[in-house]
Amino acid sequence: MTLTTPLRVLTDDIAPVRLVAELRRVQPADIVHEALREYFANHKDDLAKLHAETHAFIAAGDVEGLAAAMKVGDPAAERAARNRSR
């Protein structure tokens, strides 16, 4: 038996998820699960880098660097975090 947990999906995303699920004759949860697996596989290098940077900031006690590194999607914050980790 596979354990599950509720997951919130943005309102704008649920209709396409349901449509794809219906077309493929699977549950919407199967589509979300497949998308997550694909995301993790395609972004494993970026995730590993973020993980390593996070540990470096924690080990150095650099709270500001850690906060900047967590602002993924903010190009200025990402550049600042990368510069701090050097």
ABEGO torsion letter per residue (X at the ends): XBBBBBBBBBAAAAAAAAAAAAAAGBBAAAAAAAAAAAAAAAAAAAAAAAAAAAAAAAAAGBAAAAAAAABBGBAAAAAAAAAAAX
